[in-house]
Amino acid sequence: MVKLKRKSSVTDNGCPYKVYVDNKFFCKIEDNQEIGFEIGKGKHTLQVKSPYFRSDIIEFDVDTDEFLSFICYPKYTNSKITKTVIKLLSNSVGIALEKNGDYYF
């Protein structure tokens, strides 16, 4: 099972992130939401995107019925200047997506 947690942030709390699994749209995740889903064995990718930002693509391998946990959150603060500059850099890597250690449901 894979778990993805979106940390709450004032920076972009009104903007859902789109979740992509194996380069295909999977679902949306809202501020402070947590989703879980089953995925088959093998190599997979995970990425999240918003209208202005995206995360790096994370590659992971599922060998067994293990639990994998990931967390995503904006890399930038709520500064108006920062938000304005970042909006000009459309599609920049502005979302952090990382493995979140061990997690058990």
Protein Blocks (a to p, Z undefined) as FASTA:
>chain_A
ZZddddddfklmmbccdddeehiafbdcdehiacdddddedddddddddfkbccdddddd
dfblcdcddddddfbdcbfklmmmmmmmghiafbccddehjadZZ
